[in-house]
Amino acid sequence: MLPAPFRLFFVAVPLLVGAGALAMAAFPRRLTAWQARSPDGSTQRIEPSDTRILMMRVMGVVVAALALLMVFANFAFIP
C-alpha cells in the first residue's frame, strides 16, 4: 500500500488533466484565439478554423474520459 501523498498524486494529476481537457472542449475559441498587432498599430483577432475547433472538442472529451478512467483504475491497481 502506498503512502497517502503518492495516492493523492495519482488521483490529483489525472483530475487536473481531465478538468483542463474539459475546459478545452467547452471553450476552444476562447482558449486558442490570438490578438495580432500589425506594424501600423491595428489589431486583428486570429481564430482557428471550424474543423480544428471540432477536433479540439472531440480530443478534449477523449482526454478527459481517459483521465477519469485513470483515476478509477488507480484504485483497482493501487489499493
C-alpha positions as CSV (number, residue, x, y, z in Angstrom):
1,M,0.0,0.0,0.0
2,L,1.4,3.4,-1.0
3,P,1.6,6.3,1.4
4,A,-1.2,8.9,1.2
5,P,0.9,11.6,-0.7
6,F,1.5,9.2,-3.5
7,R,-2.1,8.1,-3.7
8,L,-3.1,11.8,-3.7
9,F,-0.7,12.5,-6.6
10,F,-2.1,9.6,-8.7
11,V,-5.6,11.0,-8.2
12,A,-4.9,14.7,-8.4
13,V,-2.9,14.8,-11.6
14,P,-5.5,12.9,-13.7
15,L,-8.2,15.0,-12.3
16,L,-6.4,18.2,-13.2
17,V,-5.7,16.9,-16.7
18,G,-9.4,16.0,-17.1
19,A,-10.5,19.4,-15.9
20,G,-8.2,21.1,-18.4
21,A,-9.3,18.9,-21.2
22,L,-13.0,19.6,-20.4
23,A,-12.2,23.3,-20.4
24,M,-10.6,23.0,-23.8
25,A,-13.6,21.1,-25.1
26,A,-16.1,23.6,-23.7
27,F,-14.3,26.8,-24.6
28,P,-11.9,26.1,-27.6
29,R,-12.3,29.6,-29.2
30,R,-11.6,31.5,-26.0
31,L,-8.5,29.4,-25.2
32,T,-7.0,29.5,-28.7
33,A,-7.7,32.9,-30.0
34,W,-4.8,35.3,-30.6
35,Q,-4.6,39.1,-30.8
36,A,-2.2,40.1,-33.6
37,R,-0.8,43.6,-33.8
38,S,0.4,45.0,-37.2
39,P,3.2,47.5,-37.6
40,D,0.7,50.3,-38.1
41,G,-0.9,49.6,-34.7
42,S,-4.1,48.0,-35.7
43,T,-5.1,44.7,-34.0
44,Q,-6.7,41.6,-35.5
45,R,-8.2,38.5,-33.8
46,I,-6.9,35.2,-35.2
47,E,-9.0,32.2,-34.6
48,P,-8.6,28.6,-35.7
49,S,-10.8,27.0,-38.4
50,D,-14.1,25.2,-37.7
51,T,-12.5,21.8,-38.3
52,R,-9.8,22.5,-35.8
53,I,-12.4,23.7,-33.3
54,L,-14.4,20.4,-33.8
55,M,-11.2,18.3,-33.4
56,M,-10.3,20.2,-30.2
57,R,-13.7,19.5,-28.7
58,V,-13.5,15.8,-29.6
59,M,-10.0,15.3,-28.3
60,G,-10.8,17.3,-25.2
61,V,-13.7,14.8,-24.4
62,V,-11.4,11.8,-25.2
63,V,-8.6,13.0,-23.0
64,A,-11.0,13.8,-20.2
65,A,-12.5,10.3,-20.4
66,L,-9.1,8.7,-20.3
67,A,-8.1,10.8,-17.3
68,L,-11.2,9.8,-15.4
69,L,-10.5,6.2,-16.3
70,M,-7.0,6.5,-14.9
71,V,-8.4,7.9,-11.6
72,F,-10.8,4.9,-11.2
73,A,-8.2,2.4,-12.5
74,N,-5.7,3.6,-9.9
75,F,-7.9,2.4,-7.1
76,A,-8.1,-1.1,-8.8
77,F,-4.3,-1.4,-9.1
78,I,-3.2,0.6,-6.1
79,P,-5.4,-0.2,-3.2
